[in-house]
Amino acid sequence: MNPNRDQLSPLAAYDAGVDRGELQEDHGQRLALTELERLHYALLANQTDGLFGRVIARFQKPKSPRGLYLWGGVGRGK
């Protein structure tokens, strides 16, 4: 996985959508996005950049971050 590090984080993208009037602020979604934000940064931290990072990665397996399970009623934006 190689997400663009310059792209907005999940919470920043949500806030931008709310600011543009494309999304409505929702407390439940903000709580879920807080956890997605944690996962987003944990995945970015596990990336190995450059030659040195790839060499190190051959000898050390990074600990995978815990995932996220979303559930809720219909129309909640999962």
Stockholm file with secondary structure:
# STOCKHOLM 1.0

chainA/1-78         MNPNRDQLSPLAAYDAGVDRGELQEDHGQRLALTELERLHYALLANQTDGLFGRVIARFQKPKSPRGLYLWGGVGRGK
#=GR chainA/1-78 SS CCCCTTSCCHHHHHHHHHHTTSSCCCHHHHHHHHHHHHHHHHHHHTCCCHHHHHHHHHHCCCCCCCCCCCCCCTTSCC
#=GC SS_cons        CCCCTTSCCHHHHHHHHHHTTSSCCCHHHHHHHHHHHHHHHHHHHTCCCHHHHHHHHHHCCCCCCCCCCCCCCTTSCC
//
